[in-house]
């Protein structure tokens, strides 16, 4: 697993998801934005390293095989973690509640993201732990959902359809616009490529505020030509 340096992580945390998504798209990565079906419930800004787990809906009458559990996720959570739970598109119960969220928070997690559901929404909000989830429900997932893997790559619904990969250690960046996943190996490059883009956008903004034509401002200050394509991750 690639470990993104703390200074890089903190610098990325100051960026807007829209600008980061633009950079990644220009670099050749079009599945980095998490589907807007997963709501940033508190419209929070956060950044952290992914801690991953995945599971599935239990078929009625079928006993799940012995394997990992949500307790095993706890031991992987540390400072600046964002817990990512791939629920396997589970639509029935909450895969995270307030006690799970409390354990994550106490271990240093800064947020969690899941394509499943949560409950105890008020209590989780009071913990100050940002929550990105598909739905909120009073129903627990106990007995109807089971963990399959912990600490391995997972996937989440992508904006535009399909699913996108999330690996342990990838950078999860969120703000009121949504959630972007930056592959860990690209984190430093994204930060580097963002600088000229931000400078160009400041020049465009200044030109428009000075009464200039928007089309001409865009023509005069190219935003993306400096960004180099990268190989697929």
PyMOL CGO cylinders between C-alpha atoms (Angstrom):
from pymol import cmd
from pymol.cgo import CYLINDER

trace = [
    CYLINDER, 0.00, 0.00, 0.00, 1.33, 3.43, -0.95, 0.3, 1, 1, 1, 1, 1, 1,
    CYLINDER, 1.33, 3.43, -0.95, 1.42, 5.80, 2.02, 0.3, 1, 1, 1, 1, 1, 1,
    CYLINDER, 1.42, 5.80, 2.02, 0.61, 9.38, 1.08, 0.3, 1, 1, 1, 1, 1, 1,
    CYLINDER, 0.61, 9.38, 1.08, 2.69, 11.83, 3.13, 0.3, 1, 1, 1, 1, 1, 1,
    CYLINDER, 2.69, 11.83, 3.13, 0.88, 13.93, 5.71, 0.3, 1, 1, 1, 1, 1, 1,
    CYLINDER, 0.88, 13.93, 5.71, 1.87, 17.22, 4.08, 0.3, 1, 1, 1, 1, 1, 1,
    CYLINDER, 1.87, 17.22, 4.08, 0.48, 16.07, 0.73, 0.3, 1, 1, 1, 1, 1, 1,
    CYLINDER, 0.48, 16.07, 0.73, -2.72, 14.88, 2.42, 0.3, 1, 1, 1, 1, 1, 1,
    CYLINDER, -2.72, 14.88, 2.42, -3.17, 18.21, 4.20, 0.3, 1, 1, 1, 1, 1, 1,
    CYLINDER, -3.17, 18.21, 4.20, -2.54, 20.19, 1.01, 0.3, 1, 1, 1, 1, 1, 1,
    CYLINDER, -2.54, 20.19, 1.01, -5.08, 18.12, -0.92, 0.3, 1, 1, 1, 1, 1, 1,
    CYLINDER, -5.08, 18.12, -0.92, -7.56, 18.76, 1.89, 0.3, 1, 1, 1, 1, 1, 1,
    CYLINDER, -7.56, 18.76, 1.89, -7.50, 22.46, 1.01, 0.3, 1, 1, 1, 1, 1, 1,
    CYLINDER, -7.50, 22.46, 1.01, -8.54, 21.84, -2.61, 0.3, 1, 1, 1, 1, 1, 1,
    CYLINDER, -8.54, 21.84, -2.61, -12.04, 21.85, -4.09, 0.3, 1, 1, 1, 1, 1, 1,
    CYLINDER, -12.04, 21.85, -4.09, -13.42, 18.52, -5.28, 0.3, 1, 1, 1, 1, 1, 1,
    CYLINDER, -13.42, 18.52, -5.28, -14.41, 20.11, -8.59, 0.3, 1, 1, 1, 1, 1, 1,
    CYLINDER, -14.41, 20.11, -8.59, -10.85, 21.17, -9.37, 0.3, 1, 1, 1, 1, 1, 1,
    CYLINDER, -10.85, 21.17, -9.37, -9.46, 17.78, -8.34, 0.3, 1, 1, 1, 1, 1, 1,
    CYLINDER, -9.46, 17.78, -8.34, -12.03, 15.98, -10.50, 0.3, 1, 1, 1, 1, 1, 1,
    CYLINDER, -12.03, 15.98, -10.50, -11.02, 18.20, -13.44, 0.3, 1, 1, 1, 1, 1, 1,
    CYLINDER, -11.02, 18.20, -13.44, -7.34, 17.38, -12.94, 0.3, 1, 1, 1, 1, 1, 1,
    CYLINDER, -7.34, 17.38, -12.94, -7.98, 13.65, -12.71, 0.3, 1, 1, 1, 1, 1, 1,
    CYLINDER, -7.98, 13.65, -12.71, -10.17, 13.73, -15.82, 0.3, 1, 1, 1, 1, 1, 1,
    CYLINDER, -10.17, 13.73, -15.82, -7.47, 15.55, -17.78, 0.3, 1, 1, 1, 1, 1, 1,
    CYLINDER, -7.47, 15.55, -17.78, -4.94, 12.99, -16.52, 0.3, 1, 1, 1, 1, 1, 1,
    CYLINDER, -4.94, 12.99, -16.52, -7.11, 10.27, -18.04, 0.3, 1, 1, 1, 1, 1, 1,
    CYLINDER, -7.11, 10.27, -18.04, -9.17, 9.02, -15.10, 0.3, 1, 1, 1, 1, 1, 1,
    CYLINDER, -9.17, 9.02, -15.10, -12.93, 9.34, -15.56, 0.3, 1, 1, 1, 1, 1, 1,
    CYLINDER, -12.93, 9.34, -15.56, -14.14, 7.17, -12.65, 0.3, 1, 1, 1, 1, 1, 1,
    CYLINDER, -14.14, 7.17, -12.65, -12.98, 9.09, -9.62, 0.3, 1, 1, 1, 1, 1, 1,
    CYLINDER, -12.98, 9.09, -9.62, -16.17, 10.89, -8.54, 0.3, 1, 1, 1, 1, 1, 1,
    CYLINDER, -16.17, 10.89, -8.54, -18.49, 8.99, -6.21, 0.3, 1, 1, 1, 1, 1, 1,
    CYLINDER, -18.49, 8.99, -6.21, -22.14, 8.89, -7.31, 0.3, 1, 1, 1, 1, 1, 1,
    CYLINDER, -22.14, 8.89, -7.31, -24.28, 11.73, -6.03, 0.3, 1, 1, 1, 1, 1, 1,
    CYLINDER, -24.28, 11.73, -6.03, -26.76, 9.03, -4.95, 0.3, 1, 1, 1, 1, 1, 1,
    CYLINDER, -26.76, 9.03, -4.95, -24.50, 8.80, -1.90, 0.3, 1, 1, 1, 1, 1, 1,
    CYLINDER, -24.50, 8.80, -1.90, -25.25, 11.92, 0.11, 0.3, 1, 1, 1, 1, 1, 1,
    CYLINDER, -25.25, 11.92, 0.11, -22.77, 13.92, 2.16, 0.3, 1, 1, 1, 1, 1, 1,
    CYLINDER, -22.77, 13.92, 2.16, -25.28, 14.14, 4.99, 0.3, 1, 1, 1, 1, 1, 1,
    CYLINDER, -25.28, 14.14, 4.99, -23.67, 17.04, 6.85, 0.3, 1, 1, 1, 1, 1, 1,
    CYLINDER, -23.67, 17.04, 6.85, -22.27, 18.70, 3.68, 0.3, 1, 1, 1, 1, 1, 1,
    CYLINDER, -22.27, 18.70, 3.68, -18.90, 18.37, 5.39, 0.3, 1, 1, 1, 1, 1, 1,
    CYLINDER, -18.90, 18.37, 5.39, -15.40, 18.95, 4.05, 0.3, 1, 1, 1, 1, 1, 1,
    CYLINDER, -15.40, 18.95, 4.05, -12.93, 16.19, 4.90, 0.3, 1, 1, 1, 1, 1, 1,
    CYLINDER, -12.93, 16.19, 4.90, -9.87, 14.40, 3.58, 0.3, 1, 1, 1, 1, 1, 1,
    CYLINDER, -9.87, 14.40, 3.58, -8.27, 11.14, 4.65, 0.3, 1, 1, 1, 1, 1, 1,
    CYLINDER, -8.27, 11.14, 4.65, -6.84, 7.78, 3.70, 0.3, 1, 1, 1, 1, 1, 1,
    CYLINDER, -6.84, 7.78, 3.70, -9.23, 4.96, 2.81, 0.3, 1, 1, 1, 1, 1, 1,
    CYLINDER, -9.23, 4.96, 2.81, -9.71, 2.02, 5.16, 0.3, 1, 1, 1, 1, 1, 1,
    CYLINDER, -9.71, 2.02, 5.16, -11.77, -0.50, 3.20, 0.3, 1, 1, 1, 1, 1, 1,
    CYLINDER, -11.77, -0.50, 3.20, -14.29, -3.25, 3.92, 0.3, 1, 1, 1, 1, 1, 1,
    CYLINDER, -14.29, -3.25, 3.92, -16.89, -5.01, 1.79, 0.3, 1, 1, 1, 1, 1, 1,
    CYLINDER, -16.89, -5.01, 1.79, -19.88, -7.22, 2.40, 0.3, 1, 1, 1, 1, 1, 1,
    CYLINDER, -19.88, -7.22, 2.40, -23.06, -8.68, 0.93, 0.3, 1, 1, 1, 1, 1, 1,
    CYLINDER, -23.06, -8.68, 0.93, -26.74, -9.16, 1.65, 0.3, 1, 1, 1, 1, 1, 1,
    CYLINDER, -26.74, -9.16, 1.65, -27.37, -12.52, 3.31, 0.3, 1, 1, 1, 1, 1, 1,
    CYLINDER, -27.37, -12.52, 3.31, -29.71, -14.79, 1.37, 0.3, 1, 1, 1, 1, 1, 1,
    CYLINDER, -29.71, -14.79, 1.37, -32.64, -15.84, 3.55, 0.3, 1, 1, 1, 1, 1, 1,
    CYLINDER, -32.64, -15.84, 3.55, -32.05, -19.28, 5.01, 0.3, 1, 1, 1, 1, 1, 1,
    CYLINDER, -32.05, -19.28, 5.01, -28.35, -19.31, 4.08, 0.3, 1, 1, 1, 1, 1, 1,
    CYLINDER, -28.35, -19.31, 4.08, -25.90, -19.20, 6.97, 0.3, 1, 1, 1, 1, 1, 1,
    CYLINDER, -25.90, -19.20, 6.97, -22.95, -16.92, 6.12, 0.3, 1, 1, 1, 1, 1, 1,
    CYLINDER, -22.95, -16.92, 6.12, -19.53, -18.55, 6.31, 0.3, 1, 1, 1, 1, 1, 1,
    CYLINDER, -19.53, -18.55, 6.31, -17.22, -17.61, 9.16, 0.3, 1, 1, 1, 1, 1, 1,
    CYLINDER, -17.22, -17.61, 9.16, -15.09, -14.66, 8.21, 0.3, 1, 1, 1, 1, 1, 1,
    CYLINDER, -15.09, -14.66, 8.21, -14.21, -11.10, 9.16, 0.3, 1, 1, 1, 1, 1, 1,
    CYLINDER, -14.21, -11.10, 9.16, -16.63, -8.76, 10.89, 0.3, 1, 1, 1, 1, 1, 1,
    CYLINDER, -16.63, -8.76, 10.89, -17.01, -5.04, 11.44, 0.3, 1, 1, 1, 1, 1, 1,
    CYLINDER, -17.01, -5.04, 11.44, -14.95, -5.50, 14.61, 0.3, 1, 1, 1, 1, 1, 1,
    CYLINDER, -14.95, -5.50, 14.61, -11.99, -6.26, 12.34, 0.3, 1, 1, 1, 1, 1, 1,
    CYLINDER, -11.99, -6.26, 12.34, -12.39, -2.88, 10.68, 0.3, 1, 1, 1, 1, 1, 1,
    CYLINDER, -12.39, -2.88, 10.68, -11.77, -1.14, 14.01, 0.3, 1, 1, 1, 1, 1, 1,
    CYLINDER, -11.77, -1.14, 14.01, -8.17, -2.35, 14.24, 0.3, 1, 1, 1, 1, 1, 1,
    CYLINDER, -8.17, -2.35, 14.24, -7.31, -0.79, 10.85, 0.3, 1, 1, 1, 1, 1, 1,
    CYLINDER, -7.31, -0.79, 10.85, -8.70, 2.65, 11.67, 0.3, 1, 1, 1, 1, 1, 1,
    CYLINDER, -8.70, 2.65, 11.67, -6.22, 5.32, 12.73, 0.3, 1, 1, 1, 1, 1, 1,
    CYLINDER, -6.22, 5.32, 12.73, -5.66, 9.07, 12.50, 0.3, 1, 1, 1, 1, 1, 1,
    CYLINDER, -5.66, 9.07, 12.50, -6.88, 10.56, 9.19, 0.3, 1, 1, 1, 1, 1, 1,
    CYLINDER, -6.88, 10.56, 9.19, -8.76, 7.40, 8.19, 0.3, 1, 1, 1, 1, 1, 1,
    CYLINDER, -8.76, 7.40, 8.19, -11.88, 7.51, 6.05, 0.3, 1, 1, 1, 1, 1, 1,
    CYLINDER, -11.88, 7.51, 6.05, -13.72, 4.21, 6.45, 0.3, 1, 1, 1, 1, 1, 1,
    CYLINDER, -13.72, 4.21, 6.45, -15.12, 3.02, 3.11, 0.3, 1, 1, 1, 1, 1, 1,
    CYLINDER, -15.12, 3.02, 3.11, -17.79, 0.31, 3.30, 0.3, 1, 1, 1, 1, 1, 1,
    CYLINDER, -17.79, 0.31, 3.30, -18.79, -1.38, 0.05, 0.3, 1, 1, 1, 1, 1, 1,
    CYLINDER, -18.79, -1.38, 0.05, -22.11, -2.88, 1.12, 0.3, 1, 1, 1, 1, 1, 1,
    CYLINDER, -22.11, -2.88, 1.12, -22.63, -4.83, -2.09, 0.3, 1, 1, 1, 1, 1, 1,
    CYLINDER, -22.63, -4.83, -2.09, -25.56, -2.54, -2.88, 0.3, 1, 1, 1, 1, 1, 1,
    CYLINDER, -25.56, -2.54, -2.88, -27.33, -3.55, 0.32, 0.3, 1, 1, 1, 1, 1, 1,
    CYLINDER, -27.33, -3.55, 0.32, -30.68, -1.71, 0.54, 0.3, 1, 1, 1, 1, 1, 1,
    CYLINDER, -30.68, -1.71, 0.54, -32.33, -3.11, 3.67, 0.3, 1, 1, 1, 1, 1, 1,
    CYLINDER, -32.33, -3.11, 3.67, -30.52, -2.23, 6.90, 0.3, 1, 1, 1, 1, 1, 1,
    CYLINDER, -30.52, -2.23, 6.90, -27.92, 0.15, 8.30, 0.3, 1, 1, 1, 1, 1, 1,
    CYLINDER, -27.92, 0.15, 8.30, -24.36, -1.15, 8.04, 0.3, 1, 1, 1, 1, 1, 1,
    CYLINDER, -24.36, -1.15, 8.04, -23.16, 1.59, 10.44, 0.3, 1, 1, 1, 1, 1, 1,
    CYLINDER, -23.16, 1.59, 10.44, -24.77, 2.94, 13.60, 0.3, 1, 1, 1, 1, 1, 1,
    CYLINDER, -24.77, 2.94, 13.60, -23.70, 5.21, 16.41, 0.3, 1, 1, 1, 1, 1, 1,
    CYLINDER, -23.70, 5.21, 16.41, -21.62, 2.68, 18.35, 0.3, 1, 1, 1, 1, 1, 1,
    CYLINDER, -21.62, 2.68, 18.35, -19.63, 1.69, 15.27, 0.3, 1, 1, 1, 1, 1, 1,
    CYLINDER, -19.63, 1.69, 15.27, -19.19, 5.36, 14.41, 0.3, 1, 1, 1, 1, 1, 1,
    CYLINDER, -19.19, 5.36, 14.41, -18.06, 6.11, 17.97, 0.3, 1, 1, 1, 1, 1, 1,
    CYLINDER, -18.06, 6.11, 17.97, -15.37, 3.42, 17.76, 0.3, 1, 1, 1, 1, 1, 1,
    CYLINDER, -15.37, 3.42, 17.76, -14.18, 4.80, 14.43, 0.3, 1, 1, 1, 1, 1, 1,
    CYLINDER, -14.18, 4.80, 14.43, -14.09, 8.34, 15.81, 0.3, 1, 1, 1, 1, 1, 1,
    CYLINDER, -14.09, 8.34, 15.81, -12.20, 7.32, 18.93, 0.3, 1, 1, 1, 1, 1, 1,
    CYLINDER, -12.20, 7.32, 18.93, -9.62, 5.57, 16.74, 0.3, 1, 1, 1, 1, 1, 1,
    CYLINDER, -9.62, 5.57, 16.74, -9.02, 8.73, 14.72, 0.3, 1, 1, 1, 1, 1, 1,
    CYLINDER, -9.02, 8.73, 14.72, -11.33, 8.39, 11.72, 0.3, 1, 1, 1, 1, 1, 1,
    CYLINDER, -11.33, 8.39, 11.72, -12.34, 11.65, 10.07, 0.3, 1, 1, 1, 1, 1, 1,
    CYLINDER, -12.34, 11.65, 10.07, -15.37, 10.31, 8.14, 0.3, 1, 1, 1, 1, 1, 1,
    CYLINDER, -15.37, 10.31, 8.14, -16.98, 7.25, 6.60, 0.3, 1, 1, 1, 1, 1, 1,
    CYLINDER, -16.98, 7.25, 6.60, -18.43, 6.55, 3.17, 0.3, 1, 1, 1, 1, 1, 1,
    CYLINDER, -18.43, 6.55, 3.17, -20.78, 3.71, 2.26, 0.3, 1, 1, 1, 1, 1, 1,
    CYLINDER, -20.78, 3.71, 2.26, -23.11, 2.75, -0.56, 0.3, 1, 1, 1, 1, 1, 1,
    CYLINDER, -23.11, 2.75, -0.56, -25.34, 1.22, 2.11, 0.3, 1, 1, 1, 1, 1, 1,
    CYLINDER, -25.34, 1.22, 2.11, -27.37, 2.71, 4.92, 0.3, 1, 1, 1, 1, 1, 1,
    CYLINDER, -27.37, 2.71, 4.92, -26.78, 4.23, 8.33, 0.3, 1, 1, 1, 1, 1, 1,
    CYLINDER, -26.78, 4.23, 8.33, -28.88, 4.77, 11.41, 0.3, 1, 1, 1, 1, 1, 1,
    CYLINDER, -28.88, 4.77, 11.41, -28.60, 6.89, 14.58, 0.3, 1, 1, 1, 1, 1, 1,
    CYLINDER, -28.60, 6.89, 14.58, -28.08, 9.88, 12.30, 0.3, 1, 1, 1, 1, 1, 1,
    CYLINDER, -28.08, 9.88, 12.30, -28.43, 12.48, 15.06, 0.3, 1, 1, 1, 1, 1, 1,
    CYLINDER, -28.43, 12.48, 15.06, -25.96, 10.69, 17.33, 0.3, 1, 1, 1, 1, 1, 1,
    CYLINDER, -25.96, 10.69, 17.33, -23.43, 10.33, 14.51, 0.3, 1, 1, 1, 1, 1, 1,
    CYLINDER, -23.43, 10.33, 14.51, -23.77, 14.04, 13.70, 0.3, 1, 1, 1, 1, 1, 1,
    CYLINDER, -23.77, 14.04, 13.70, -23.16, 14.87, 17.37, 0.3, 1, 1, 1, 1, 1, 1,
    CYLINDER, -23.16, 14.87, 17.37, -19.93, 12.85, 17.22, 0.3, 1, 1, 1, 1, 1, 1,
    CYLINDER, -19.93, 12.85, 17.22, -18.69, 15.24, 14.55, 0.3, 1, 1, 1, 1, 1, 1,
    CYLINDER, -18.69, 15.24, 14.55, -18.04, 12.31, 12.22, 0.3, 1, 1, 1, 1, 1, 1,
    CYLINDER, -18.04, 12.31, 12.22, -19.03, 13.18, 8.64, 0.3, 1, 1, 1, 1, 1, 1,
    CYLINDER, -19.03, 13.18, 8.64, -21.20, 10.54, 6.99, 0.3, 1, 1, 1, 1, 1, 1,
    CYLINDER, -21.20, 10.54, 6.99, -21.65, 9.83, 3.28, 0.3, 1, 1, 1, 1, 1, 1,
    CYLINDER, -21.65, 9.83, 3.28, -24.31, 7.17, 2.71, 0.3, 1, 1, 1, 1, 1, 1,
    CYLINDER, -24.31, 7.17, 2.71, -27.07, 6.13, 0.36, 0.3, 1, 1, 1, 1, 1, 1,
    CYLINDER, -27.07, 6.13, 0.36, -29.90, 6.13, 2.91, 0.3, 1, 1, 1, 1, 1, 1,
    CYLINDER, -29.90, 6.13, 2.91, -30.87, 6.42, 6.56, 0.3, 1, 1, 1, 1, 1, 1,
    CYLINDER, -30.87, 6.42, 6.56, -33.07, 3.80, 8.23, 0.3, 1, 1, 1, 1, 1, 1,
    CYLINDER, -33.07, 3.80, 8.23, -33.94, 2.66, 11.76, 0.3, 1, 1, 1, 1, 1, 1,
    CYLINDER, -33.94, 2.66, 11.76, -33.40, -0.97, 10.72, 0.3, 1, 1, 1, 1, 1, 1,
    CYLINDER, -33.40, -0.97, 10.72, -30.15, -2.71, 11.66, 0.3, 1, 1, 1, 1, 1, 1,
    CYLINDER, -30.15, -2.71, 11.66, -28.33, -4.90, 9.14, 0.3, 1, 1, 1, 1, 1, 1,
    CYLINDER, -28.33, -4.90, 9.14, -27.76, -7.55, 11.81, 0.3, 1, 1, 1, 1, 1, 1,
    CYLINDER, -27.76, -7.55, 11.81, -28.60, -10.95, 10.39, 0.3, 1, 1, 1, 1, 1, 1,
    CYLINDER, -28.60, -10.95, 10.39, -29.24, -9.63, 6.87, 0.3, 1, 1, 1, 1, 1, 1,
    CYLINDER, -29.24, -9.63, 6.87, -25.77, -8.36, 5.90, 0.3, 1, 1, 1, 1, 1, 1,
    CYLINDER, -25.77, -8.36, 5.90, -22.31, -9.84, 6.36, 0.3, 1, 1, 1, 1, 1, 1,
    CYLINDER, -22.31, -9.84, 6.36, -18.73, -8.62, 5.97, 0.3, 1, 1, 1, 1, 1, 1,
    CYLINDER, -18.73, -8.62, 5.97, -16.64, -10.44, 3.35, 0.3, 1, 1, 1, 1, 1, 1,
    CYLINDER, -16.64, -10.44, 3.35, -13.32, -8.59, 3.27, 0.3, 1, 1, 1, 1, 1, 1,
    CYLINDER, -13.32, -8.59, 3.27, -11.41, -6.10, 5.39, 0.3, 1, 1, 1, 1, 1, 1,
    CYLINDER, -11.41, -6.10, 5.39, -8.34, -4.18, 4.26, 0.3, 1, 1, 1, 1, 1, 1,
    CYLINDER, -8.34, -4.18, 4.26, -8.74, -5.10, 0.59, 0.3, 1, 1, 1, 1, 1, 1,
    CYLINDER, -8.74, -5.10, 0.59, -9.78, -3.04, -2.46, 0.3, 1, 1, 1, 1, 1, 1,
    CYLINDER, -9.78, -3.04, -2.46, -13.50, -2.33, -2.80, 0.3, 1, 1, 1, 1, 1, 1,
    CYLINDER, -13.50, -2.33, -2.80, -15.77, -0.42, -5.15, 0.3, 1, 1, 1, 1, 1, 1,
    CYLINDER, -15.77, -0.42, -5.15, -18.35, 2.36, -4.88, 0.3, 1, 1, 1, 1, 1, 1,
    CYLINDER, -18.35, 2.36, -4.88, -20.99, 3.63, -7.31, 0.3, 1, 1, 1, 1, 1, 1,
    CYLINDER, -20.99, 3.63, -7.31, -19.45, 6.13, -9.73, 0.3, 1, 1, 1, 1, 1, 1,
    CYLINDER, -19.45, 6.13, -9.73, -21.00, 9.33, -11.00, 0.3, 1, 1, 1, 1, 1, 1,
    CYLINDER, -21.00, 9.33, -11.00, -22.41, 8.55, -14.43, 0.3, 1, 1, 1, 1, 1, 1,
    CYLINDER, -22.41, 8.55, -14.43, -23.00, 4.86, -13.73, 0.3, 1, 1, 1, 1, 1, 1,
    CYLINDER, -23.00, 4.86, -13.73, -21.02, 1.73, -13.01, 0.3, 1, 1, 1, 1, 1, 1,
    CYLINDER, -21.02, 1.73, -13.01, -18.62, 1.34, -10.13, 0.3, 1, 1, 1, 1, 1, 1,
    CYLINDER, -18.62, 1.34, -10.13, -15.21, 2.75, -9.31, 0.3, 1, 1, 1, 1, 1, 1,
    CYLINDER, -15.21, 2.75, -9.31, -12.30, 1.17, -7.49, 0.3, 1, 1, 1, 1, 1, 1,
    CYLINDER, -12.30, 1.17, -7.49, -11.16, 2.28, -4.05, 0.3, 1, 1, 1, 1, 1, 1,
    CYLINDER, -11.16, 2.28, -4.05, -7.98, 0.78, -2.59, 0.3, 1, 1, 1, 1, 1, 1,
    CYLINDER, -7.98, 0.78, -2.59, -6.68, 1.00, 0.97, 0.3, 1, 1, 1, 1, 1, 1,
    CYLINDER, -6.68, 1.00, 0.97, -4.64, 4.17, 1.30, 0.3, 1, 1, 1, 1, 1, 1,
    CYLINDER, -4.64, 4.17, 1.30, -6.36, 6.04, -1.53, 0.3, 1, 1, 1, 1, 1, 1,
    CYLINDER, -6.36, 6.04, -1.53, -7.21, 9.65, -0.70, 0.3, 1, 1, 1, 1, 1, 1,
    CYLINDER, -7.21, 9.65, -0.70, -10.88, 10.46, -0.10, 0.3, 1, 1, 1, 1, 1, 1,
    CYLINDER, -10.88, 10.46, -0.10, -11.69, 14.16, -0.51, 0.3, 1, 1, 1, 1, 1, 1,
    CYLINDER, -11.69, 14.16, -0.51, -15.16, 15.56, 0.17, 0.3, 1, 1, 1, 1, 1, 1,
    CYLINDER, -15.16, 15.56, 0.17, -16.85, 18.94, 0.27, 0.3, 1, 1, 1, 1, 1, 1,
    CYLINDER, -16.85, 18.94, 0.27, -20.44, 20.13, -0.26, 0.3, 1, 1, 1, 1, 1, 1,
    CYLINDER, -20.44, 20.13, -0.26, -20.14, 19.29, -3.99, 0.3, 1, 1, 1, 1, 1, 1,
    CYLINDER, -20.14, 19.29, -3.99, -19.44, 15.59, -3.41, 0.3, 1, 1, 1, 1, 1, 1,
    CYLINDER, -19.44, 15.59, -3.41, -16.70, 13.01, -2.98, 0.3, 1, 1, 1, 1, 1, 1,
    CYLINDER, -16.70, 13.01, -2.98, -13.60, 12.35, -5.10, 0.3, 1, 1, 1, 1, 1, 1,
    CYLINDER, -13.60, 12.35, -5.10, -11.23, 9.39, -4.78, 0.3, 1, 1, 1, 1, 1, 1,
    CYLINDER, -11.23, 9.39, -4.78, -7.58, 10.04, -5.64, 0.3, 1, 1, 1, 1, 1, 1,
    CYLINDER, -7.58, 10.04, -5.64, -5.51, 6.88, -6.20, 0.3, 1, 1, 1, 1, 1, 1,
    CYLINDER, -5.51, 6.88, -6.20, -2.65, 7.06, -3.71, 0.3, 1, 1, 1, 1, 1, 1,
    CYLINDER, -2.65, 7.06, -3.71, -0.01, 6.79, -6.41, 0.3, 1, 1, 1, 1, 1, 1,
    CYLINDER, -0.01, 6.79, -6.41, -1.42, 9.92, -8.10, 0.3, 1, 1, 1, 1, 1, 1,
    CYLINDER, -1.42, 9.92, -8.10, -1.80, 12.13, -5.02, 0.3, 1, 1, 1, 1, 1, 1,
    CYLINDER, -1.80, 12.13, -5.02, 1.44, 14.10, -5.42, 0.3, 1, 1, 1, 1, 1, 1,
    CYLINDER, 1.44, 14.10, -5.42, 0.87, 14.49, -9.18, 0.3, 1, 1, 1, 1, 1, 1,
    CYLINDER, 0.87, 14.49, -9.18, -2.66, 15.80, -8.64, 0.3, 1, 1, 1, 1, 1, 1,
    CYLINDER, -2.66, 15.80, -8.64, -1.34, 18.38, -6.21, 0.3, 1, 1, 1, 1, 1, 1,
    CYLINDER, -1.34, 18.38, -6.21, 1.38, 19.43, -8.66, 0.3, 1, 1, 1, 1, 1, 1,
    CYLINDER, 1.38, 19.43, -8.66, -1.00, 19.69, -11.63, 0.3, 1, 1, 1, 1, 1, 1,
    CYLINDER, -1.00, 19.69, -11.63, -3.55, 21.64, -9.59, 0.3, 1, 1, 1, 1, 1, 1,
    CYLINDER, -3.55, 21.64, -9.59, -1.22, 24.62, -9.07, 0.3, 1, 1, 1, 1, 1, 1,
    CYLINDER, -1.22, 24.62, -9.07, -1.16, 25.95, -12.65, 0.3, 1, 1, 1, 1, 1, 1,
    CYLINDER, -1.16, 25.95, -12.65, -4.89, 25.22, -13.02, 0.3, 1, 1, 1, 1, 1, 1,
    CYLINDER, -4.89, 25.22, -13.02, -5.70, 27.28, -9.93, 0.3, 1, 1, 1, 1, 1, 1,
    CYLINDER, -5.70, 27.28, -9.93, -3.48, 30.13, -11.14, 0.3, 1, 1, 1, 1, 1, 1,
    CYLINDER, -3.48, 30.13, -11.14, -5.19, 30.16, -14.55, 0.3, 1, 1, 1, 1, 1, 1,
    CYLINDER, -5.19, 30.16, -14.55, -8.63, 30.22, -12.95, 0.3, 1, 1, 1, 1, 1, 1,
    CYLINDER, -8.63, 30.22, -12.95, -7.61, 33.18, -10.77, 0.3, 1, 1, 1, 1, 1, 1,
    CYLINDER, -7.61, 33.18, -10.77, -6.54, 35.07, -13.89, 0.3, 1, 1, 1, 1, 1, 1,
    CYLINDER, -6.54, 35.07, -13.89, -9.84, 34.23, -15.59, 0.3, 1, 1, 1, 1, 1, 1,
    CYLINDER, -9.84, 34.23, -15.59, -11.77, 35.41, -12.55, 0.3, 1, 1, 1, 1, 1, 1,
    CYLINDER, -11.77, 35.41, -12.55, -9.82, 38.66, -12.42, 0.3, 1, 1, 1, 1, 1, 1,
    CYLINDER, -9.82, 38.66, -12.42, -10.47, 39.31, -16.11, 0.3, 1, 1, 1, 1, 1, 1,
    CYLINDER, -10.47, 39.31, -16.11, -14.22, 38.75, -15.73, 0.3, 1, 1, 1, 1, 1, 1,
    CYLINDER, -14.22, 38.75, -15.73, -14.41, 40.90, -12.60, 0.3, 1, 1, 1, 1, 1, 1,
    CYLINDER, -14.41, 40.90, -12.60, -12.62, 43.66, -14.53, 0.3, 1, 1, 1, 1, 1, 1,
    CYLINDER, -12.62, 43.66, -14.53, -15.42, 43.58, -17.10, 0.3, 1, 1, 1, 1, 1, 1,
    CYLINDER, -15.42, 43.58, -17.10, -13.74, 41.35, -19.66, 0.3, 1, 1, 1, 1, 1, 1,
    CYLINDER, -13.74, 41.35, -19.66, -15.53, 38.90, -21.94, 0.3, 1, 1, 1, 1, 1, 1,
    CYLINDER, -15.53, 38.90, -21.94, -15.70, 35.40, -20.45, 0.3, 1, 1, 1, 1, 1, 1,
    CYLINDER, -15.70, 35.40, -20.45, -14.97, 33.65, -23.76, 0.3, 1, 1, 1, 1, 1, 1,
    CYLINDER, -14.97, 33.65, -23.76, -11.88, 35.79, -24.29, 0.3, 1, 1, 1, 1, 1, 1,
    CYLINDER, -11.88, 35.79, -24.29, -10.74, 35.22, -20.73, 0.3, 1, 1, 1, 1, 1, 1,
    CYLINDER, -10.74, 35.22, -20.73, -10.92, 31.46, -21.23, 0.3, 1, 1, 1, 1, 1, 1,
    CYLINDER, -10.92, 31.46, -21.23, -9.04, 31.72, -24.51, 0.3, 1, 1, 1, 1, 1, 1,
    CYLINDER, -9.04, 31.72, -24.51, -6.31, 33.84, -22.97, 0.3, 1, 1, 1, 1, 1, 1,
    CYLINDER, -6.31, 33.84, -22.97, -5.73, 31.64, -19.94, 0.3, 1, 1, 1, 1, 1, 1,
    CYLINDER, -5.73, 31.64, -19.94, -5.66, 27.94, -20.79, 0.3, 1, 1, 1, 1, 1, 1,
    CYLINDER, -5.66, 27.94, -20.79, -6.37, 25.79, -17.75, 0.3, 1, 1, 1, 1, 1, 1,
    CYLINDER, -6.37, 25.79, -17.75, -5.52, 22.27, -18.83, 0.3, 1, 1, 1, 1, 1, 1,
    CYLINDER, -5.52, 22.27, -18.83, -2.77, 22.10, -21.48, 0.3, 1, 1, 1, 1, 1, 1,
    CYLINDER, -2.77, 22.10, -21.48, -0.07, 21.59, -18.83, 0.3, 1, 1, 1, 1, 1, 1,
    CYLINDER, -0.07, 21.59, -18.83, -1.68, 18.41, -17.48, 0.3, 1, 1, 1, 1, 1, 1,
    CYLINDER, -1.68, 18.41, -17.48, 0.03, 15.22, -18.62, 0.3, 1, 1, 1, 1, 1, 1,
    CYLINDER, 0.03, 15.22, -18.62, -1.88, 12.00, -19.27, 0.3, 1, 1, 1, 1, 1, 1,
    CYLINDER, -1.88, 12.00, -19.27, -1.00, 9.10, -16.98, 0.3, 1, 1, 1, 1, 1, 1,
    CYLINDER, -1.00, 9.10, -16.98, -1.32, 5.36, -17.46, 0.3, 1, 1, 1, 1, 1, 1,
    CYLINDER, -1.32, 5.36, -17.46, -4.38, 3.62, -16.04, 0.3, 1, 1, 1, 1, 1, 1,
    CYLINDER, -4.38, 3.62, -16.04, -3.98, 2.75, -12.35, 0.3, 1, 1, 1, 1, 1, 1,
]
cmd.load_cgo(trace, "trace")
